Amino acid sequence: AVTLQRACHNSFIQWAKGDAGKAQYTVSSVIFVAQTVCVFVGWFLAYSGGGMADLKKCTDVSILKKFAFIGMIYAVGDIFEMESVNYIDAATYTVLSQSKLIVTALMMWAIDGTHQNLMQWFILFTTSSGMMEYVLVGKAKGGAMTFSVVGISLALVKVVISCYVAVLNQKALKKDSNPFPVQFSALKVSWAVTSFVYMIVKDGFMGDWDLFGVWSSRTMVLVFAGFILKTLFNQYLLKVLDAIWKNISEAVGVILVYFANIAFLGGSFDAAVFNAAFTVLLACVAYVLSKAAADKKSDVGDELNPAHYPELQTSLMAAARRRIRRC
């Protein structure tokens, strides 16, 4: 269910546009409404878990300041995501978003000196090659797929922002000792405020002050079944599963979005395009599994380690003592 929702989120963005070339609703209003609802969800969870004491912490200025910058960067990432799907289709965006693996690897190498082994670098290059093949083959085939230099650029910038803010968020959550609902609501407050400022500037001062545009039932589905559920499921994955299965879940979404594009958004099946998308999926899964294997000791080493056979050690020691006594 989590993987399905994550795959559907990008399709919801494209589906909510309807037959129009660009969305009739304003991008800023969708993000603002979704994050405002998340603020109230965070307050409810804080009150349910810690009563009025935790609820008061949600409005503590010092806590809000800790997560203000992170929430602002998250909001910028959402803006790039929404704008990019006005120029490229959901399937292409989902495939391009898998470049976060190689971007994260490069950032970890540059920031804290974490290295990848040779096998992992080859897998990352395979992922990049698969994404490039998907874009080039899809562009050559045409059909219902939508490509644009602007859209691809926005999607890749969104990936860089996501990788960067994930590092900041992880550090902030570890340093802060407040309950998770308090942290969640504080993050969402700055997220909602940033999207509101963007709405006022872009659709107000730089537009015609039609801040919300034309909302439909599809827009409501995007807000609640897309952005809000994505936020809740993200936290579910972080709490219940580990980061490796979270990345695998996102990788599987590549294929699900591709078939959703065919089934519901007027796309047509093409074997070459599907093969490219499937290559990206396999490369992503291979990479995250290689990260798990890197932390695991060698099975052969375990078998040769005497510490793994305490009963044998005891019997050998007893036999050695008997021989010493006989001597």
N, C-alpha and C positions, 0 to 999 in steps of 0.2 A: 504493500500500500504506500509506503514511504517513497520507494523508487518510482512508482506510478505517478504520484503527485509531483515529484520533482521533475519528471519528464513532461507532465502536462502543463507545468507552470509556463514554460516558454511557448508552448502551443496556445495557451490561453491568451498570451499577449498578442499573438498574431490573429487569433480567432476573434478577439474583442474588437478588432478594427473593422470587422465585417467586410463588405465589398469595397470599402474606400481604400485609396492608396495609402493614406495616412490616417492615424487614429482621430476620431471626431472628439473624443474626450481629451482633456489636457493631461499630459504625462505627469505633471507636478501634482495635480489633484488626486490622481490614483495613489501615488506614493504617500501623499499627506494623509489621506483618509485611512489607508491601510495601517500606517505607523501610529496614527492617533488611536485607532482601535486597539493596537498592540499595547499602547501605554495603559489603557484601562484594563486589558487582560493582565498585564504585569501587576497592577495595583490589586486586582482581585486575587491573584495567586499569592501576593505578599500578605494580604489580610487573612487569607485562608490558612497560610502556614505559620504566621507569627503574630496575628492579631494587629491591634492598633500600633504596637511598637514598631513592627516592620513596615506598616503602611506609612507611618510618619517618616521613616528613613527614605521612602521613595521621593519625598520632597525636600530632603536635606541638600542644601546648596553645595556643600563640600563633596558629596557623593555625585551629584549631577555634574560637577566640574570635572571629576575624574574621567567620565565617559563622554564628555561633550565633543571632544575632537574626533573620537572614534565614531560616534554616531553621525557626525557631519560627513566623514569620509564614506561611511556606508551609504548615506543618502546620495552622495555624488555617484557612487557605483550603481545604485538603482536608476538614477537618471540616465546614465550611459546605456544601461541595459534596455530601458524602455525606448530610448531614442534609436538605438541600433536596429530594433526589430521593425522600425518604420522603413528601413532601407534593405534589410536582408530577411529571409524567412527564418522561422523558428528552428528548423532542422540545421541550417547552416550555423546559426548562432550557437546551438548546443554543441556542435562539433568543434567550433572554434574555442568554446569555453574550456575544452579539455586541455588547451595549451597552458592552463594554470599549473600543470605538473612541471613542465620545463621552466616556466617562469619562477615557480616556487624554488626549484632546485638551484637556479641561478642566483636568486635572492639569498638563499641560505648560504651559498658559497661565498657571495660578496659580503654579507653582513656578519655572519658568525663563523665562517670558515668550514662549514659542514660540507664534506665532499661526497660525491656519488662514485660508486665503483664503475668499472668499465662497462659491465653488463647493463647497468642502469642508464648510463649515458646513451648506449646504443638503443635501448628501449625508448628513451625520450626522443631520440632522433627519428625512430620509426613512427612515433606518435605524430611528430611534426610533419613527416613525409606523408602520412595518411591524411592529415588535415589539408595539406596542400593539394593532394590528389583529389580529395572531395571537392574543394573549391574549384579547381581547374576543370575537372570532368563535369561537374554540375553546370558550370558556366558554359562549357562547350555544348552540352546537351540541351540547355535552355529549359523549356517546359515551364512548370509552375514555380521553379526555384527562382529566388530573387537575390541578386548580387549587386553590390555597390562598394566602391572603394571607401566611401564615407561610412557605410554600415560595418564593413569589416574592421575599419580603424576604430570605430566606437566600441565594437565587441572586444577587440584586443586591449584597448585602454581599460575597459571594465575588468578584464582578467587581471591586469597588473594591479588595479586598485584593490580587487578582492584579495589577492595574495598579500599585498602590503598591509591592509587593514586586519587581516586574519592574524598576522604576527602581533600587531598592536593589541588586538582584543584579547589574545591568549595571555599576554603579559599582564594586562590590566586585571583580568579575571583572577589570575593567580595571586597578584599582589593585594587585591581587595578582599577583605574578610567578611563582607556582608553576604546575607543569603542571596541565592541566585535570582529570585523574583525581584529583589531590590536592584540588583545589577542590571537585570533585563529591562526594567521600567526606566531606569536612569539612561540607559543606552537609547531607548526608543524615544525619550523626550527630545534629546538633541537631534535625533533622526527626523522626527516629525517637524521640529522647528526649522531645520535646514530646508526641508522640502517645502514648507510654507513660505519661507523667504524666497526660494527659487520660483514658486508660483506667483508671488507678488511682483517680482522683478520681470520674469519672462512673459507671463500672461497678463500682467497688469501694466507696469510702466512701459514695457517694450511691446505690448500687445494691445488689445482692445478692451481689457478688463473683463473679458469673459473667462473667469478663473477656472471654471469646471468644464467648459465646453458642453458637448452633448453626451450625457450618460444614458446608457441603456441597460437592459438586464444582463447583457454580456459583460458590461463594465463591472457590475456588481459581482458577477461570478469571478472575474479576474481579481477583484479586491479580496474577496473572502476565500475562494477556493484556490487562488493563486498566491498572493503575497502573504496573507495572514497564515494560511495553512503551511506555507513554505517555512515561515519563521518558526512556527510551533514544531514542525517535523525536524527542522535543523537542530533544535534543542533536544528533541527526542533522540536523534542519532548520536549527539555528543554525550548524552547521559547514559543511554542504554548500550549503544554499540561503540566501537572505537573508530578512529579516524580512517583506518584502512578500509573498513566496510563502508564508511561514508563515501569515500572516493570511488569504490566499486559501484555503489548505488548510483552515483552521478554518471559513471561511465556507461552503465546499462541503459541509462536514460537516452543516450545517443540513438540507439536503435528504436526505442519506443517513440521518440519524437519523430524519427524518420517515417515510421509507419502511421503515426497520427497525422502527419502532413499529407500522406497518401489517402487515408481513409476519410478525413474530415475537412481538409483544407484545399482540396483540388489538385493535389500532386499526383504524379504518375510514377510507377515503379521503374527503376532503371538499374540493371544489374551492376554496371560499373560504379555508379554512385553508391549503391548499397554496399558493394565490396569495400569501397574506401571508408565508409562509415563503420563497417564491421572491423576493418583493420585498426581504426582508432580505438574501438571498444577493446579489442584483444590486447593492444599495446598498453592501454591504461590499466587493465586488470593485471597484466604481467608486471607492470611497474610497481603497483601497490603491493602485490604479493612478494615481489623481490625485496621491498622495504621490510616486510614482516620477516622474511627469511634471513635478512641481514642481522637481525637481532637474536636469531636462534642459533644455539651452538650446534656444532656438527654432531650428527647422530653417531658417526664412527668414533668421534672423540669421546662421546658419552659411553660407548660400549667398551672402550679401552681404558676408561678411568676406573681404577680400583675402588674409588669412593662410592661407586654405584653398586658395589657388591659387598655390603657390610657383613652378611652371613659368611661369605667366603673368607673375608678378612679374619673374622673371629676364629673360624676353624683352622686357618693357616697359622694364626698366632698361637693357638692352643697346641698344635702339632710341634711348632718350633720350641715352645717351652718344655714339652716332654722330652724332646731330643737333647736340650741343654741339661736337663736334670740327669738324664742317663749318662751324659758325658762326665 
